Amino acid sequence: MSIEYRIEAPVTAVQVAEVFRSSGIKRPVDDLARIQKMIDNADLIVSAWDGEQLVGIARAVTDFSYCCYLSDLAVSQTHQRLGIGKELVNRVREHIGEEVALLLLSAPSAMDYYPQIGFAKAENAFLIKRSK
């Protein structure tokens, strides 16, 4: 299996929703208009492809200067545990550069994963949760 990583490659809401659904990440997968807005308003999308099939995505919002929020990191279940998630994060980090901090909010089920790929747990964050 040869995985190709692409920066800013076109993706569709259907493709992204399928990766989200397969990965187990909690996203509004049945609201394709909202998924499309998520794609359209991202500052950076790094994708992983197995042939022409989207199998992983890292979607980020950033100023490319100081901070970058990794809003989605998802890999299809069939392609998990192959290092794709870690490589997606590495590609994001390469693209944003050394001056930019990379941060994310983790699902409870992924709390053990992120330290394995270089993230440090932060105790100084605050959150106002979405109402929808």
N, C-alpha and C positions, 0 to 999 in steps of 0.2 A: 504494500500500500504506500503510495506516494502522496503526501499532503502538500498542497500548494497554498502559500499564504499570500494574501493580496491586501493592499492598503487602498481604501476608497473604491473598491470594486463595487459595481452596482449589485444591490440585493433587493429582493422583493419582500413585501410584507408577508406573503405566504411562505417564502423560504425561511425567513427569520422566525415566524411563528412556529414553524415545524421544528426548527432547532430548539427553540424555547420549550416546546411541548415535550420533545424527546429527551431533553437534558434534565427535566425535572424542575427547572427554575420557575418560580412563580411570577408570571407575567400575564397580561390580558390577551392571551393567544386567540380568543374568539372575537376580538375587536380589531380587525385588520386596519381600520382607519387610524386607530390609536397607535398600532405598531408602525404604520407608515409615518405618522408624525414623529415617533421616536427615531426612526431612521433619518428622516429629513432634517431634524434638528440636532443630530449628533455632530460634533466637531471632528470626530475621528472614528472610522470603522475599520477594523482589521478583521478579515475573514479567513477561514480555513476551508479548503475545498478538496474533496476526493473526486477527481474528475470534474464533472459539472455539478456535483451535489455539494451544497453548502452543509458543512458538518460542524462548524464552530464560528463563533462571533465574539468580538470584544467591541463594545460600543462605549465611547467616552465623550464627555463634555469637558472642554479645557480652554484656557487662555493661551496655551503654548508658551507660557512664560514663567508661571509660578506654581500653578496647581492643575491637576487633572483628576476628574472624578470618573472612575471606571464604573459606569452605570450598569453594564451587562457583561458577564463572562459566561458563555454557555457553549457546551460541546454536546453533540448528539450522543445518546447513550451508547450507540454502536461504536463510537469512536473515543469513548472515555478511557482513561488510564493508558494513553499512548503518548502523553506529554504535549498534547495539542493546547490545552488551557495554558500551561506554562509558557509555551512558545508564543501564543497570542499575547500574553502579558509582556514577554520579552520584546515583541515587535512594537507594542504600544510604547514601551519604555524607550526603545531606540528612536522612535519617531518624535516623541515629545522632548527628549534630551535630558541631560543630567541636572539642569536647574529646576526641573518641574517635579513636584511631589505628586505621587500617584496614590489616591485613596479610594476606598470603596466601603460599602455597607454589605456585610455578609449575611446570608441566610443562616439561621441557627445550624442547619445540617452541614454547612460548609466551613464552619469555624476552624476545624482541624486542617482543612486543605490549604488555606491561604498562607499560614506560616511556612508550609513546605515549599512554597514557590517564591519566598522572599519577602512577604509582607510581615510587618511587626504589628502586634495588637496595640491599638490606641485606647487610652482610658480618658481622653480629653475631648470627646466628641459629643455633640448634641443633635437632636433630631426632632423635627415637627413632622409627624406622619401625614401622608396624604389622606384625604377623606373619601376618595373614590379609587 
